[in-house]
Structures are given as structure tokens and as C-alpha cells.
Amino acid sequence: MKLPIIDSDGHVMEPFDLWEERLPDEYRDRAWKRVKTPDGEQVSFLGRVTGFEWSVGSLCTPGALSAKGSLDRDLDTEVDLGARDPVRRIELMDEQGVAVSVLFPTMTLGLDDIPDPGFRAADARAYNSWIADFCRHDPIRLRWAAVLPLVDIGWALAEIERAVGDGATTVMLSPIPTPDGRDLGSREFDPVWAALVDAGLPAVVHASNPASPALGMNHLWRNRGQWQMGVPFQLQLAAMYVIDGRVLERNPTLRVGFFEGDVGWLPHWLGRLDETYEKMALVAPPPDRSALEQFRTQCVISGEPADLGFGATVDLVGAERVLWASDWPHQDGAWPDPILLLRDRADLTDAQKRACFVDGAAQFYGIDLAEVLTHLGDGWAFDADLGTISGMLPASTPAVR
């Protein structure tokens, strides 16, 4: 029997013709483009050739940048079709033992690098329409996050309403949502939080390109250092802004996740926030609830299941607040096998692992587990023995075009 594992943060690889087909004419020349060349490929964005150090195919291959990997994998022939085709994605999930995948973008993670607000909104809407169509193949097992730029609040509110109508499970926000310095704690965003509460949707703050100009610190990081420091730093900022900005206190039923920036920093960061409230109370009045209490009540985190601090974070905030995620198919995701990395941890009990694999994500996203199990049919069970969980990497040869 298979445990109905929920992948709280999986990814798709957008087909490059998405923008050609779905963007208004005025923006198409600046959208993502990929051209095959005798030397491999040329990728451009905003009318400029990018400086990627690896191919898009390697970007979409777990472990591709490791010592035994390759920087020039071809997207068309060496990447599993499940990254961009819903029929194959369901087949792959069956092989991997994943019951539900909540899907986030790849190229559209760079949404907030687009300086033109009109283009940014059009790009978001094009992606949201495409991923909604993708998930209609099996809306119980394939769930999606609507990307939501916040540069125009009126537009964001309209897009939330549209996304809800199209079946979105959550919305994805940038850690640094605007280029003008407004942070996620700004009261200007209160209508967005209120709309999410009314719609019953959680918000996921997802790490973006760590060298993003929107982050404002790309001059400090190069190459590997971008991932080493830039990814968790984004989410530390976001968590601080949400808590310090009293967002959770003003919206006590709002659910917020912080994804793909590791988890081991969280105990230190929440403790640091609470220490600062006490030491600097005359500078700024502390919140009614501690940072730790706010997180335990309204937030979740997801990141690398091999993180040395994973167990300590589970002990501090509760296993249902630390969600398992594969990050599949990205090169910097958990590797070599994200399921086995969590299954085999010696510092977690079986009950804690089950909460990370299934219960926490179901609570956060509002997923009806009984409906999922009925839909899956025979071979899946909530009480499946954790020892029977197999690895995520399929035994079969990847299905490619």
C-alpha cells in the first residue's frame, strides 16, 4: 500500500510557446524565448540573452549540477515529459508514490524582474491561464498556485477572484513584491490578505531567483553563493516583514507558507525576532503574540528534507508546520531522492514523518484527504507502513518526446 504523499512544492517547466500563444502582441518580443543552436541553445528574456551557466534541461534535472551531472542536458530529449505534460505527470506521480502535487512555475519565478507593470500583469495572467488548463487533466491530484504580482493592488484583487474561479489552491507571492521598497508587511497589501481570507486560500511566499534585481542584493552574490545565501535570505526577510508588519495579527485566520529556502534557520530567526521585541520595546511596541506563537498558529515552512536543522524545526513549531516538498524537477531540489531523505531521518518519529508527508499540507492547502483517497482507488492508504514507501526516482526510463 502507498501512503498518499502530498508534494507541497513541485514545479512545472513552462513550454516556451506559452508566451507566444497567450501574451498580448505588445509584450511577446520581450518574453522568454529559447532557440536551439549548433552549440546547444540560446535563452533570452526582456529582449536580452541570459547569462545562464547551464541549459534549461539541466535546470530541470535533479542533481544536474552535482559532480556526476551535466550542464548541457537537452530539454527536449533528456528531461522527463512530466515536467510539462499533465498526462505524463500523473503517470510519474504514480511511479513516485505521490498522491497530490501542488505546482509552482519555473521560468515565471522571475516574474518580478519584469520592470513594466503591464507586462508583469500580462505575464502572470498568461501563466495562470496555462497552469489552470494543465491541472484540469486531474484537478484532485494536480493543484496549482496562481502567481500574483502586487505592484497593482486592484489588478491583484481581480486576479485572485479569477484564479479562484479557475480552481487555484493557493497564490504565490514574491519575497520582495515591488521594486519601490514596499514589503509584505505594508498595510497597502491588506486588501490582498483580506481577499485571500475571504476566498479561503493560503499564501505561499516562494523563493525566486536569488540574483534577482528585485531582491536588490545581486551584486553581493555570484554563482553558487547565490543559492548558499540568497535563497534562505529572501524568506528570512519575508517572514520578518509578515510578522513585524502585524499581517498575521490583523488577519488571524490567514495562512502563510515560506517555501524553498531551507528550514533550519527558522528556530534561530523566530528566537531572534522575539529577543529583539523584548530588547527594543521602547523603539517599537512588541506584537500581542510572540513571533513563535504567530508562526505555530498561522504559518508553515517547506524546504530541503536533508537540512541538518529539519528535526529541530519540527520540534519547535510542530511537524504539521514543516511540509515535505520535492522541488521536482529542479536541479537544486532535494537530491538524490527527496522521499527517502525524509523517510530515513533518524531524528523524527513515524508520526512526525506522516505529518510532514501528508497531514500538514492537507491542513494548509485545505485538501480533502477522503476525496483524494477515493479518487486514487486501491493501492493507497492513510495507514500505510512508512517502511514500505519507495523512492521518488522512477525505475523506468524517463518519458521524453
C-alpha positions as CSV (number, residue, x, y, z in Angstrom):
1,M,0.0,0.0,0.0
2,K,1.2,3.6,-0.8
3,L,1.0,6.5,1.7
4,P,-0.9,9.3,-0.1
5,I,2.0,11.8,0.0
6,I,1.4,15.4,-0.8
7,D,4.1,17.3,-2.6
8,S,3.6,20.8,-1.2
9,D,6.0,22.4,-3.7
10,G,6.5,20.7,-7.1
11,H,7.2,22.5,-10.3
12,V,6.3,22.6,-14.0
13,M,8.5,23.7,-16.9
14,E,6.5,26.1,-18.9
15,P,6.6,25.4,-22.7
16,F,8.3,28.3,-24.4
17,D,5.4,28.8,-26.8
18,L,3.1,29.6,-23.8
19,W,4.0,33.3,-24.1
20,E,3.8,33.4,-27.9
21,E,0.3,31.9,-27.7
22,R,-1.1,33.7,-24.6
23,L,0.6,37.1,-24.2
24,P,-0.8,40.2,-25.9
25,D,1.2,41.1,-29.0
26,E,2.8,44.2,-27.4
27,Y,4.8,42.0,-25.0
28,R,5.8,39.0,-27.0
29,D,9.1,40.3,-28.2
30,R,10.3,40.6,-24.5
31,A,9.0,37.3,-23.3
32,W,11.1,34.2,-22.6
33,K,12.5,32.6,-25.8
34,R,14.6,29.5,-26.4
35,V,16.3,28.9,-29.7
36,K,18.2,25.7,-30.5
37,T,21.7,26.5,-31.9
38,P,24.6,24.3,-33.1
39,D,26.2,24.8,-29.7
40,G,23.0,23.9,-27.7
41,E,20.5,26.7,-27.0
42,Q,20.1,30.4,-26.6
43,V,17.7,31.7,-24.0
44,S,16.6,35.3,-23.9
45,F,14.4,37.4,-21.6
46,L,13.3,41.0,-21.8
47,G,15.0,41.2,-25.2
48,R,18.4,40.1,-23.9
49,V,20.3,36.9,-24.0
50,T,20.6,35.5,-20.5
51,G,23.8,34.5,-18.8
52,F,22.7,31.1,-17.6
53,E,25.6,28.8,-16.7
54,W,23.6,25.7,-17.5
55,S,21.0,24.7,-20.0
56,V,17.2,24.8,-19.3
57,G,17.3,21.0,-19.5
58,S,19.9,20.9,-16.7
59,L,17.8,23.4,-14.7
60,C,15.0,20.8,-14.9
61,T,17.2,17.8,-13.9
62,P,17.6,16.9,-10.2
63,G,21.3,16.8,-9.3
64,A,22.4,18.1,-12.7
65,L,25.0,20.4,-11.2
66,S,26.5,17.8,-8.9
67,A,29.8,16.2,-9.7
68,K,28.2,13.4,-11.8
69,G,25.8,15.8,-13.5
70,S,25.9,17.7,-16.8
71,L,25.5,21.4,-17.6
72,D,24.1,20.9,-21.0
73,R,21.2,18.4,-20.8
74,D,18.7,19.0,-23.6
75,L,15.1,19.9,-22.5
76,D,13.5,18.2,-25.5
77,T,15.3,14.8,-25.3
78,E,16.7,14.4,-21.8
79,V,14.1,15.8,-19.4
80,D,11.1,13.7,-18.3
81,L,7.9,14.9,-20.1
82,G,6.2,15.0,-16.8
83,A,7.7,18.5,-16.3
84,R,5.4,19.9,-18.9
85,D,2.7,17.4,-19.8
86,P,-0.1,16.6,-17.3
87,V,-0.8,13.1,-18.6
88,R,2.8,12.1,-18.1
89,R,2.9,14.0,-14.8
90,I,0.2,11.8,-13.3
91,E,1.9,8.6,-14.6
92,L,5.1,9.8,-13.0
93,M,3.4,10.6,-9.7
94,D,2.0,7.0,-9.6
95,E,5.6,5.7,-10.1
96,Q,6.9,8.0,-7.4
97,G,4.2,7.4,-4.9
98,V,3.0,11.0,-4.9
99,A,-0.8,11.4,-4.5
100,V,-1.1,15.2,-4.9
101,S,1.3,17.7,-6.3
102,V,0.9,21.5,-5.7
103,L,2.6,23.0,-8.7
104,F,4.7,26.2,-9.0
105,P,6.4,27.6,-12.1
106,T,10.0,27.6,-13.3
107,M,10.7,30.5,-15.7
108,T,7.8,32.5,-14.2
109,L,9.6,32.5,-10.8
110,G,11.4,35.6,-12.3
111,L,8.1,37.4,-12.7
112,D,9.1,40.4,-10.5
113,D,12.2,41.0,-12.6
114,I,9.9,42.5,-15.3
115,P,10.0,46.3,-14.8
116,D,6.9,47.1,-16.8
117,P,3.8,46.7,-14.6
118,G,1.6,46.0,-17.6
119,F,3.9,43.3,-18.9
120,R,4.3,41.8,-15.4
121,A,0.5,41.5,-15.0
122,A,0.0,40.1,-18.5
123,D,2.8,37.5,-18.0
124,A,1.2,36.4,-14.7
125,R,-2.2,36.1,-16.3
126,A,-0.8,34.1,-19.2
127,Y,0.9,31.7,-16.9
128,N,-2.1,31.4,-14.6
129,S,-4.4,30.5,-17.5
130,W,-1.9,27.9,-18.8
131,I,-1.4,26.2,-15.5
132,A,-5.2,26.1,-14.8
133,D,-5.6,24.3,-18.1
134,F,-2.7,21.9,-17.2
135,C,-4.3,20.9,-13.9
136,R,-7.8,20.4,-15.4
137,H,-6.5,17.0,-16.5
138,D,-6.9,15.8,-12.9
139,P,-7.8,18.7,-10.5
140,I,-7.8,16.5,-7.5
141,R,-4.2,15.3,-7.9
142,L,-2.8,18.3,-9.8
143,R,-3.2,21.6,-7.8
144,W,-1.8,24.9,-8.7
145,A,-0.5,28.2,-7.3
146,A,-1.6,31.4,-9.1
147,V,1.3,33.8,-9.4
148,L,0.4,37.2,-8.0
149,P,2.4,40.3,-8.6
150,L,1.5,43.0,-6.1
151,V,2.6,46.1,-8.0
152,D,-1.1,46.9,-8.8
153,I,-3.5,46.1,-5.9
154,G,-6.6,46.4,-8.0
155,W,-5.3,44.0,-10.6
156,A,-4.2,41.6,-7.9
157,L,-7.6,41.5,-6.4
158,A,-9.2,40.8,-9.7
159,E,-6.7,38.1,-10.4
160,I,-7.4,36.4,-7.1
161,E,-11.1,36.3,-8.0
162,R,-10.3,34.9,-11.5
163,A,-7.9,32.3,-10.1
164,V,-10.4,31.1,-7.5
165,G,-12.9,30.6,-10.3
166,D,-10.3,28.6,-12.2
167,G,-9.6,26.3,-9.3
168,A,-6.4,27.7,-7.8
169,T,-5.3,26.1,-4.5
170,T,-3.0,28.9,-3.4
171,V,-1.3,32.1,-4.6
172,M,2.4,32.6,-5.0
173,L,4.0,35.8,-3.8
174,S,7.5,37.1,-4.2
175,P,9.6,37.7,-1.0
176,I,10.3,41.2,-2.4
177,P,7.0,42.1,-4.1
178,T,7.6,45.5,-5.5
179,P,10.7,47.4,-6.8
180,D,9.9,50.5,-4.8
181,G,10.7,49.2,-1.4
182,R,7.2,48.2,-0.2
183,D,7.5,44.9,1.8
184,L,5.0,42.2,2.6
185,G,4.1,43.9,5.9
186,S,2.9,47.1,4.2
187,R,-0.7,48.0,5.0
188,E,-1.2,48.7,1.3
189,F,-1.4,45.0,0.8
190,D,-4.2,44.5,3.5
191,P,-6.9,44.2,0.8
192,V,-5.0,41.3,-0.7
193,W,-4.7,39.4,2.6
194,A,-8.4,40.1,3.2
195,A,-9.3,38.7,-0.2
196,L,-7.4,35.5,0.4
197,V,-9.1,35.0,3.8
198,D,-12.5,35.5,2.2
199,A,-11.6,33.0,-0.6
200,G,-10.2,30.5,1.9
201,L,-6.8,30.5,0.1
202,P,-3.4,30.4,1.7
203,A,-0.5,32.5,0.5
204,V,2.9,30.9,-0.3
205,V,5.9,33.2,-0.3
206,H,8.2,31.3,-2.7
207,A,11.9,32.0,-3.1
208,S,12.8,33.4,-6.5
209,N,16.0,33.8,-8.5
210,P,18.5,34.7,-5.7
211,A,20.3,37.0,-8.1
212,S,17.1,38.8,-8.9
213,P,17.4,42.6,-9.3
214,A,14.1,42.8,-7.4
215,L,16.0,41.5,-4.3
216,G,18.4,44.4,-4.6
217,M,21.5,42.5,-3.4
218,N,22.5,40.6,-6.6
219,H,25.9,42.5,-6.5
220,L,26.8,40.5,-3.4
221,W,26.4,37.0,-4.7
222,R,27.9,35.1,-7.6
223,N,27.4,31.6,-8.8
224,R,27.0,29.1,-6.0
225,G,26.9,31.8,-3.4
226,Q,23.5,32.9,-4.8
227,W,22.0,29.7,-3.6
228,Q,24.0,29.3,-0.5
229,M,22.9,32.7,1.0
230,G,20.5,34.3,-1.4
231,V,17.7,31.7,-1.2
232,P,17.1,31.5,2.6
233,F,17.8,35.2,3.0
234,Q,14.8,36.0,0.9
235,L,12.5,34.0,3.1
236,Q,14.0,35.3,6.3
237,L,13.2,38.8,5.1
238,A,9.7,37.8,4.1
239,A,8.9,36.1,7.4
240,M,10.2,39.1,9.3
241,Y,8.1,41.5,7.3
242,V,5.0,39.5,7.6
243,I,5.4,39.1,11.4
244,D,6.8,42.6,12.1
245,G,4.2,44.2,9.9
246,R,1.4,42.7,12.0
247,V,-0.1,41.0,9.0
248,L,-1.0,37.8,11.0
249,E,-2.4,39.8,13.9
250,R,-4.6,41.8,11.5
251,N,-5.7,38.6,9.8
252,P,-5.9,35.9,12.4
253,T,-7.2,33.2,10.1
254,L,-4.7,33.9,7.3
255,R,-2.4,31.0,6.4
256,V,1.1,31.8,5.0
257,G,3.8,29.5,3.8
258,F,7.5,30.2,3.3
259,F,8.9,27.8,0.7
260,E,12.1,26.6,-0.9
261,G,14.6,28.4,1.3
262,D,15.6,25.6,3.7
263,V,14.0,25.2,7.2
264,G,16.9,25.0,9.7
265,W,17.2,28.8,10.0
266,L,13.6,29.2,11.4
267,P,14.3,28.4,15.1
268,H,17.1,31.0,15.2
269,W,15.1,33.6,13.3
270,L,11.9,33.3,15.4
271,G,14.0,33.5,18.5
272,R,15.9,36.4,17.2
273,L,12.7,38.3,16.5
274,D,11.3,37.7,19.9
275,E,14.6,38.7,21.6
276,T,14.6,41.9,19.6
277,Y,11.0,42.7,20.6
278,E,12.0,42.4,24.3
279,K,15.3,44.3,24.0
280,M,13.9,47.2,21.9
281,A,10.3,47.5,23.2
282,L,10.7,51.3,23.6
283,V,11.7,51.7,20.0
284,A,8.7,49.7,18.7
285,P,5.9,48.1,20.7
286,P,6.1,44.3,20.6
287,P,3.2,42.3,19.0
288,D,0.5,40.8,21.1
289,R,1.7,37.3,20.3
290,S,5.3,36.2,20.1
291,A,6.8,35.5,16.7
292,L,6.9,31.8,17.6
293,E,3.3,31.7,18.6
294,Q,2.2,33.5,15.4
295,F,4.2,31.0,13.3
296,R,2.9,28.0,15.2
297,T,-0.7,29.2,14.7
298,Q,-0.7,30.5,11.1
299,C,2.4,29.6,9.1
300,V,4.2,26.7,7.5
301,I,7.6,26.2,6.0
302,S,9.0,23.9,3.4
303,G,12.5,23.2,2.2
304,E,15.3,20.7,1.8
305,P,14.4,17.5,3.7
306,A,18.1,16.8,4.2
307,D,18.5,20.1,6.1
308,L,20.5,19.4,9.3
309,G,18.1,21.6,11.2
310,F,14.9,19.9,9.9
311,G,14.3,17.9,13.1
312,A,14.9,20.9,15.4
313,T,12.4,22.9,13.4
314,V,9.8,20.1,13.6
315,D,10.4,20.0,17.4
316,L,9.9,23.8,17.7
317,V,6.9,24.5,15.5
318,G,5.3,21.1,15.1
319,A,5.6,18.5,12.3
320,E,2.4,19.7,10.6
321,R,4.1,23.1,10.1
322,V,7.1,21.6,8.2
323,L,5.8,20.4,4.9
324,W,7.6,17.9,2.6
325,A,8.4,19.1,-0.9
326,S,10.2,17.6,-3.8
327,D,11.0,20.7,-5.8
328,W,10.9,18.3,-8.7
329,P,12.3,18.6,-11.4
330,H,14.7,21.4,-10.4
331,Q,18.4,20.9,-10.3
332,D,18.7,22.4,-6.8
333,G,15.9,20.4,-5.3
334,A,16.3,17.6,-2.8
335,W,18.7,15.0,-4.2
336,P,19.3,12.2,-4.8
337,D,15.8,11.2,-3.5
338,P,13.6,13.7,-1.6
339,I,11.2,11.0,-0.3
340,L,13.9,8.8,1.1
341,L,15.7,11.7,2.6
342,L,12.7,12.3,4.9
343,R,11.7,8.7,5.3
344,D,15.1,7.7,6.6
345,R,15.7,10.6,9.0
346,A,16.6,9.2,12.5
347,D,15.6,12.3,14.3
348,L,11.9,12.1,13.5
349,T,9.2,9.7,14.7
350,D,6.9,8.0,12.2
351,A,4.1,10.2,13.3
352,Q,6.1,13.3,12.6
353,K,7.1,12.0,9.2
354,R,3.5,11.2,8.4
355,A,2.5,14.8,9.4
356,C,5.3,16.2,7.1
357,F,4.4,14.0,4.2
358,V,0.6,14.3,4.3
359,D,-1.3,15.9,7.2
360,G,0.4,19.3,7.3
361,A,0.0,20.0,3.6
362,A,-3.7,18.9,3.7
363,Q,-4.4,21.3,6.5
364,F,-2.5,24.2,5.0
365,Y,-4.0,23.8,1.5
366,G,-7.4,22.7,2.5
367,I,-7.1,19.3,0.7
368,D,-9.9,16.8,1.4
369,L,-7.9,13.6,2.1
370,A,-11.0,11.4,2.0
371,E,-11.8,12.7,-1.5
372,V,-8.2,12.1,-2.6
373,L,-8.2,8.5,-1.3
374,T,-11.5,7.8,-3.0
375,H,-10.1,9.2,-6.3
376,L,-6.9,7.2,-6.1
377,G,-8.7,3.9,-5.6
378,D,-7.0,0.7,-4.5
379,G,-3.3,0.6,-3.5
380,W,-3.2,3.7,-1.3
381,A,-3.9,4.0,2.4
382,F,-3.5,6.6,5.1
383,D,-2.2,4.0,7.5
384,A,0.4,2.6,5.0
385,D,3.6,1.4,6.7
386,L,6.2,4.1,6.3
387,G,8.8,1.4,5.8
388,T,7.1,0.5,2.5
389,I,7.5,3.9,1.0
390,S,9.7,3.6,-2.1
391,G,11.9,6.2,-3.5
392,M,10.7,9.1,-5.7
393,L,13.1,8.5,-8.7
394,P,11.2,6.2,-11.2
395,A,12.6,2.9,-12.1
396,S,11.6,3.3,-15.7
397,T,13.4,5.3,-18.3
398,P,12.2,9.0,-18.3
399,A,9.4,9.5,-20.8
400,V,10.6,12.2,-23.2
401,R,9.4,13.3,-26.6
